[in-house]
Amino acid sequence: MPIDFPPVTRTLLIANVAIFLLQQVFPDPMLIYFALWPLGSIDLQQGGSIGFEIWQLVTYGFLHGGWDHLLFNMLALWMFGGAIENLFGSRPFAFYYLACVVGAAIAQLMVIHLITGDYYPTLGASGGVFGLLLAFGMMFPHQRIMLLFPPIPMPAWVFVTGYGLIELFLGVTGSQEG
């Protein structure tokens, strides 16, 4: 029996995988033109420059840094996206997901500009995924989620809070770049 995903969740899963496969064929152009670059630009040694473009506020959310990055983001999209799309409806879900991707991009640009001053690209669906985690934790706080390692069941609100705190710690301490 086939698994029936809601349409936007299914489309996002397919789009992320397809674009990741394109990245494998055209790695440099995909990174240069579609990753989220900090405000401003830098000159390349071989001529030309790279820098922020407005479309990158969305396109970075469909690029990934490797198979594991793609796998974990798509696992979370698969686990939580369908439930949130069924609750919100397809059109509000699509708007919410894209608003989370754009909101995360703006937050990333602010952090890079105001705190680190570094110049590196950002990519991945994590902004949208964290929005889904937040929505799931708020809408289904007592839903049980089973961790893989170690196999411990916990309420969704505990999982979402713990995951968010771990990511915040890793980001603030520089333990996890990007």
Backbone as CSV, one residue per row, in Angstrom:
resi,resn,N_x,N_y,N_z,CA_x,CA_y,CA_z,C_x,C_y,C_z
1,MET,0.850,-1.181,0.000,0.000,0.000,0.000,0.891,1.239,0.000
2,PRO,0.717,2.158,-0.943,1.566,3.352,-1.000,1.256,4.313,0.143
3,ILE,2.290,5.019,0.584,2.119,6.035,1.620,1.660,7.309,0.928
4,ASP,0.587,7.901,1.445,0.033,9.099,0.839,0.427,10.322,1.666
5,PHE,1.356,11.114,1.150,1.759,12.348,1.802,0.865,13.470,1.315
6,PRO,0.613,14.461,2.162,-0.080,15.648,1.672,0.745,16.286,0.551
7,PRO,0.106,17.029,-0.362,0.783,17.472,-1.588,1.980,18.392,-1.389
8,VAL,1.922,19.333,-0.484,3.045,20.260,-0.321,4.237,19.542,0.316
9,THR,3.982,18.713,1.306,5.059,17.942,1.935,5.738,17.054,0.898
10,ARG,4.950,16.367,0.080,5.495,15.499,-0.971,6.322,16.316,-1.971
11,THR,5.800,17.467,-2.371,6.505,18.322,-3.329,7.818,18.838,-2.745
12,LEU,7.814,19.229,-1.471,9.040,19.693,-0.830,10.084,18.584,-0.744
13,LEU,9.646,17.375,-0.407,10.576,16.239,-0.358,11.206,15.986,-1.727
14,ILE,10.377,15.943,-2.751,10.868,15.690,-4.110,11.784,16.827,-4.569
15,ALA,11.392,18.066,-4.325,12.196,19.212,-4.757,13.567,19.221,-4.076
16,ASN,13.597,18.941,-2.779,14.881,18.928,-2.070,15.807,17.848,-2.606
17,VAL,15.280,16.667,-2.852,16.111,15.577,-3.376,16.569,15.899,-4.796
18,ALA,15.661,16.395,-5.632,16.019,16.714,-7.021,17.083,17.803,-7.080
19,ILE,16.942,18.829,-6.277,17.921,19.917,-6.288,19.255,19.439,-5.717
20,PHE,19.209,18.568,-4.713,20.457,18.011,-4.205,21.178,17.210,-5.290
21,LEU,20.429,16.459,-6.073,21.048,15.712,-7.171,21.653,16.653,-8.213
22,LEU,20.976,17.766,-8.474,21.556,18.792,-9.357,22.855,19.347,-8.782
23,GLN,22.900,19.501,-7.471,24.125,19.961,-6.820,25.285,19.004,-7.079
24,GLN,24.983,17.725,-7.173,26.039,16.746,-7.397,26.608,16.873,-8.807
25,VAL,25.777,17.325,-9.744,26.212,17.484,-11.131,26.874,18.845,-11.345
26,PHE,26.331,19.896,-10.736,26.834,21.270,-10.908,27.139,21.901,-9.542
27,PRO,28.109,21.375,-8.802,28.310,21.839,-7.428,28.662,23.324,-7.303
28,ASP,29.619,23.816,-8.084,30.032,25.211,-7.925,28.950,26.207,-8.338
29,PRO,28.346,26.058,-9.514,27.299,27.028,-9.869,26.120,27.028,-8.885
30,MET,25.732,25.864,-8.407,24.609,25.807,-7.462,24.961,26.547,-6.173
31,LEU,26.169,26.349,-5.690,26.610,27.013,-4.460,26.766,28.517,-4.677
32,ILE,27.410,28.904,-5.767,27.679,30.320,-6.022,26.388,31.120,-6.199
33,TYR,25.434,30.589,-6.951,24.235,31.367,-7.280,23.053,31.165,-6.337
34,PHE,22.981,30.022,-5.657,21.759,29.713,-4.918,21.921,29.537,-3.418
35,ALA,23.148,29.396,-2.899,23.353,29.367,-1.451,23.129,30.784,-0.914
36,LEU,22.900,30.902,0.372,22.705,32.207,1.003,24.075,32.772,1.380
37,TRP,24.469,33.832,0.679,25.739,34.491,0.952,25.483,35.726,1.804
38,PRO,26.434,36.098,2.657,26.266,37.302,3.477,26.091,38.551,2.613
39,LEU,25.613,39.610,3.233,25.424,40.876,2.541,26.760,41.369,2.001
40,GLY,26.730,41.969,0.836,27.955,42.420,0.180,28.435,41.356,-0.787
41,SER,29.648,41.523,-1.271,30.198,40.535,-2.192,31.710,40.492,-2.036
42,ILE,32.294,39.409,-2.524,33.745,39.297,-2.542,34.160,38.927,-3.960
43,ASP,35.343,39.350,-4.326,35.864,39.045,-5.660,36.515,37.672,-5.653
44,LEU,36.289,36.949,-6.726,36.892,35.638,-6.887,38.254,35.779,-7.544
45,GLN,39.171,34.861,-7.248,40.514,34.918,-7.828,40.482,34.776,-9.345
46,GLN,39.559,33.962,-9.852,39.489,33.734,-11.298,38.584,34.748,-12.006
47,GLY,38.238,35.810,-11.328,37.395,36.840,-11.926,35.954,36.708,-11.475
48,GLY,35.217,37.781,-11.515,33.835,37.783,-11.071,33.748,37.945,-9.562
49,SER,32.546,37.863,-9.036,32.359,37.986,-7.591,31.164,37.142,-7.166
50,ILE,31.120,36.870,-5.880,29.963,36.174,-5.313,29.427,37.015,-4.167
51,GLY,28.131,36.933,-3.949,27.538,37.691,-2.863,26.039,37.492,-2.795
52,PHE,25.440,38.216,-1.898,24.013,38.098,-1.623,23.164,38.532,-2.815
53,GLU,22.152,37.746,-3.095,21.103,38.088,-4.060,19.768,37.776,-3.389
54,ILE,18.732,38.510,-3.696,17.449,38.402,-2.993,16.839,36.999,-3.074
55,TRP,16.984,36.308,-4.208,16.381,34.987,-4.350,17.010,33.956,-3.410
56,GLN,18.212,34.239,-2.927,18.885,33.310,-2.025,18.143,33.147,-0.699
57,LEU,17.254,34.087,-0.363,16.446,33.965,0.855,15.571,32.712,0.823
58,VAL,15.290,32.203,-0.365,14.496,30.974,-0.524,15.345,29.821,-1.036
59,THR,16.192,30.075,-2.030,16.887,28.971,-2.706,17.853,28.211,-1.809
60,TYR,18.455,28.884,-0.831,19.390,28.190,0.058,18.712,27.030,0.785
61,GLY,17.407,27.154,1.010,16.648,26.158,1.746,16.437,24.858,0.997
62,PHE,16.876,24.802,-0.255,16.747,23.581,-1.043,18.103,22.951,-1.358
63,LEU,19.189,23.578,-0.877,20.532,23.032,-1.058,20.953,22.315,0.224
64,HIS,21.855,21.360,0.099,22.335,20.640,1.282,23.818,20.361,1.168
65,GLY,24.469,20.232,2.336,25.909,20.071,2.387,26.408,18.649,2.217
66,GLY,25.520,17.696,2.125,25.924,16.303,1.960,24.719,15.397,2.137
67,TRP,24.963,14.110,1.922,23.864,13.138,2.023,23.271,13.099,3.424
68,ASP,24.119,13.163,4.458,23.606,13.110,5.827,22.765,14.351,6.146
69,HIS,23.197,15.519,5.682,22.450,16.757,5.879,21.063,16.638,5.231
70,LEU,21.050,16.167,3.986,19.790,15.960,3.276,18.920,14.933,3.995
71,LEU,19.508,13.821,4.387,18.754,12.739,5.030,18.062,13.208,6.304
72,PHE,18.792,13.895,7.174,18.192,14.314,8.442,17.123,15.388,8.246
73,ASN,17.358,16.328,7.330,16.326,17.338,7.075,15.074,16.715,6.451
74,MET,15.251,15.782,5.517,14.091,15.162,4.876,13.384,14.206,5.823
75,LEU,14.111,13.567,6.722,13.481,12.727,7.749,12.560,13.577,8.620
76,ALA,13.047,14.745,9.042,12.221,15.636,9.864,11.035,16.173,9.071
77,LEU,11.254,16.519,7.804,10.147,16.989,6.961,9.102,15.897,6.811
78,TRP,9.556,14.669,6.590,8.645,13.533,6.458,7.899,13.266,7.768
79,MET,8.622,13.316,8.909,8.010,13.002,10.201,6.986,14.035,10.644
80,PHE,7.281,15.307,10.435,6.457,16.369,11.008,5.652,17.158,9.977
81,GLY,6.116,17.193,8.731,5.456,18.005,7.717,4.031,17.593,7.418
82,GLY,3.808,16.285,7.254,2.465,15.805,6.929,1.440,16.158,7.988
83,ALA,1.807,15.978,9.261,0.871,16.285,10.355,0.540,17.772,10.383
84,ILE,1.546,18.619,10.177,1.309,20.062,10.198,0.524,20.493,8.959
85,GLU,0.841,19.916,7.799,0.076,20.262,6.597,-1.382,19.837,6.730
86,ASN,-1.620,18.653,7.278,-3.006,18.204,7.485,-3.748,19.113,8.456
87,LEU,-3.041,19.645,9.444,-3.657,20.534,10.421,-3.912,21.926,9.845
88,PHE,-2.898,22.492,9.157,-2.997,23.859,8.644,-3.773,23.951,7.338
89,GLY,-3.682,22.904,6.506,-4.143,22.967,5.119,-2.935,23.245,4.242
90,SER,-3.028,22.868,2.973,-1.861,22.932,2.090,-1.340,24.342,1.847
91,ARG,-2.203,25.264,1.504,-1.744,26.625,1.199,-1.158,27.316,2.437
92,PRO,-1.833,27.310,3.596,-1.212,27.921,4.781,0.086,27.212,5.198
93,PHE,0.136,25.895,5.009,1.353,25.153,5.331,2.509,25.612,4.438
94,ALA,2.275,25.738,3.150,3.321,26.181,2.222,3.803,27.572,2.604
95,PHE,2.869,28.463,2.920,3.240,29.819,3.333,4.051,29.776,4.619
96,TYR,3.619,28.981,5.593,4.320,28.870,6.877,5.740,28.345,6.670
97,TYR,5.880,27.280,5.887,7.192,26.680,5.653,8.135,27.689,4.989
98,LEU,7.663,28.349,3.950,8.508,29.335,3.255,8.808,30.546,4.137
99,ALA,7.854,30.948,4.972,8.109,32.042,5.907,9.194,31.646,6.910
100,CYS,9.207,30.389,7.328,10.256,29.909,8.235,11.613,29.901,7.541
101,VAL,11.651,29.476,6.281,12.904,29.463,5.511,13.436,30.894,5.360
102,VAL,12.571,31.824,4.968,12.984,33.217,4.790,13.352,33.853,6.138
103,GLY,12.564,33.585,7.162,12.871,34.127,8.496,14.214,33.641,9.010
104,ALA,14.506,32.358,8.798,15.799,31.813,9.213,16.935,32.453,8.419
105,ALA,16.705,32.711,7.133,17.729,33.355,6.302,18.029,34.761,6.821
106,ILE,17.002,35.510,7.132,17.196,36.875,7.645,17.932,36.834,8.981
107,ALA,17.547,35.900,9.854,18.243,35.761,11.136,19.711,35.411,10.911
108,GLN,19.989,34.507,9.981,21.366,34.115,9.678,22.167,35.298,9.151
109,LEU,21.577,36.075,8.255,22.258,37.253,7.723,22.580,38.262,8.830
110,MET,21.652,38.440,9.750,21.879,39.369,10.866,23.001,38.874,11.774
111,VAL,23.001,37.594,12.103,24.040,37.038,12.973,25.409,37.165,12.314
112,ILE,25.488,36.800,11.041,26.773,36.898,10.339,27.250,38.348,10.288
113,HIS,26.339,39.259,9.975,26.716,40.672,9.831,27.077,41.308,11.177
114,LEU,26.273,41.062,12.208,26.444,41.756,13.480,27.415,41.069,14.434
115,ILE,27.552,39.752,14.337,28.344,39.042,15.346,29.649,38.487,14.786
116,THR,29.571,37.690,13.730,30.780,36.996,13.292,31.565,37.770,12.243
117,GLY,30.881,38.389,11.300,31.563,39.086,10.221,32.232,38.146,9.226
118,ASP,32.057,36.837,9.406,32.649,35.864,8.487,31.935,35.913,7.141
119,TYR,32.550,35.294,6.142,31.951,35.268,4.814,31.926,33.837,4.303
120,TYR,30.825,33.153,4.560,30.647,31.773,4.104,29.180,31.575,3.742
121,PRO,28.893,30.635,2.857,27.507,30.418,2.449,26.742,29.590,3.468
122,THR,25.443,29.797,3.498,24.539,29.004,4.326,23.640,28.218,3.390
123,LEU,23.391,26.964,3.738,22.480,26.163,2.926,21.798,25.118,3.784
124,GLY,20.644,24.651,3.318,19.903,23.608,4.003,18.489,24.009,4.357
125,ALA,17.668,23.005,4.536,16.255,23.199,4.858,16.008,23.338,6.354
126,SER,17.067,23.524,7.126,16.930,23.540,8.582,16.004,24.640,9.091
127,GLY,15.996,25.797,8.455,15.092,26.865,8.882,13.643,26.439,8.780
128,GLY,13.273,25.826,7.658,11.911,25.314,7.493,11.625,24.158,8.436
129,VAL,12.604,23.292,8.615,12.439,22.124,9.495,12.247,22.566,10.941
130,PHE,13.019,23.548,11.391,12.845,24.026,12.759,11.480,24.672,12.949
131,GLY,10.981,25.334,11.918,9.620,25.867,11.987,8.597,24.754,12.143
132,LEU,8.798,23.645,11.425,7.902,22.496,11.559,7.995,21.877,12.949
133,LEU,9.219,21.763,13.462,9.391,21.224,14.812,8.670,22.087,15.842
134,LEU,8.815,23.392,15.711,8.140,24.306,16.633,6.628,24.141,16.551
135,ALA,6.090,24.135,15.327,4.647,23.980,15.149,4.168,22.644,15.718
136,PHE,4.911,21.566,15.459,4.522,20.244,15.953,4.533,20.226,17.476
137,GLY,5.583,20.786,18.070,5.677,20.827,19.527,4.568,21.643,20.164
138,MET,4.131,22.692,19.481,3.054,23.526,20.018,1.673,22.921,19.770
139,MET,1.479,22.314,18.609,0.167,21.775,18.251,-0.092,20.376,18.828
140,PHE,0.968,19.614,18.998,0.843,18.246,19.516,1.828,18.040,20.667
141,PRO,1.723,18.839,21.746,2.758,18.813,22.787,2.901,17.464,23.495
142,HIS,1.848,16.689,23.562,1.902,15.425,24.301,2.075,14.205,23.399
143,GLN,2.179,14.439,22.091,2.438,13.335,21.154,3.785,12.722,21.504
144,ARG,3.850,11.399,21.564,5.090,10.706,21.911,6.008,10.625,20.694
145,ILE,7.283,10.958,20.902,8.311,10.837,19.884,9.375,9.903,20.436
146,MET,9.783,8.937,19.626,10.796,7.972,20.056,12.143,8.346,19.443
147,LEU,13.126,8.586,20.292,14.483,8.820,19.809,15.033,7.523,19.227
148,LEU,15.935,7.654,18.262,16.587,6.472,17.701,17.718,5.993,18.603
149,PHE,18.568,6.929,19.039,19.705,6.593,19.885,19.781,7.583,21.031
150,PRO,19.565,7.197,22.241,19.021,5.934,22.704,17.511,5.909,22.486
151,PRO,16.917,4.722,22.423,15.464,4.639,22.172,14.648,5.028,23.408
152,ILE,14.435,6.328,23.546,13.702,6.864,24.694,12.479,7.605,24.181
153,PRO,11.277,7.207,24.623,10.081,7.974,24.224,9.969,9.248,25.062
154,MET,9.490,10.321,24.427,9.299,11.570,25.155,8.198,12.382,24.485
155,PRO,7.559,13.281,25.251,6.547,14.148,24.653,7.190,15.091,23.635
156,ALA,6.425,15.481,22.631,6.942,16.336,21.557,7.522,17.632,22.091
157,TRP,6.878,18.240,23.082,7.378,19.519,23.587,8.760,19.359,24.212
158,VAL,9.043,18.247,24.856,10.359,18.009,25.449,11.389,17.813,24.344
159,PHE,11.036,17.021,23.326,11.933,16.782,22.201,12.282,18.084,21.498
160,VAL,11.264,18.881,21.175,11.479,20.133,20.444,12.321,21.106,21.271
161,THR,12.027,21.227,22.555,12.788,22.127,23.424,14.247,21.674,23.534
162,GLY,14.450,20.392,23.765,15.814,19.866,23.880,16.601,20.013,22.598
163,TYR,15.983,19.691,21.475,16.643,19.797,20.177,17.023,21.244,19.885
164,GLY,16.106,22.146,20.155,16.373,23.564,19.938,17.509,24.073,20.814
165,LEU,17.547,23.670,22.081,18.609,24.103,22.981,19.970,23.547,22.550
166,ILE,19.991,22.299,22.110,21.249,21.708,21.633,21.758,22.464,20.412
167,GLU,20.867,22.742,19.447,21.270,23.471,18.249,21.730,24.887,18.583
168,LEU,21.039,25.534,19.506,21.441,26.881,19.914,22.826,26.846,20.553
169,PHE,23.061,25.892,21.422,24.374,25.746,22.056,25.465,25.514,21.013
170,LEU,25.217,24.583,20.082,26.212,24.278,19.052,26.486,25.494,18.173
171,GLY,25.443,26.248,17.854,25.618,27.429,17.019,26.356,28.550,17.723
172,VAL,26.012,28.810,18.994,26.621,29.916,19.742,28.075,29.612,20.073
173,THR,28.380,28.362,20.399,29.755,28.013,20.759,30.640,27.776,19.549
174,GLY,30.060,27.737,18.369,30.850,27.501,17.160,31.178,26.032,16.950
175,SER,30.536,25.152,17.705,30.786,23.719,17.573,30.221,23.170,16.280
176,GLN,29.249,23.861,15.720,28.639,23.419,14.471,28.571,24.616,13.537
177,GLU,29.496,24.688,12.593,29.522,25.834,11.682,28.291,25.870,10.787
178,GLY,27.881,27.086,10.460,26.806,27.270,9.507,25.448,27.121,10.144
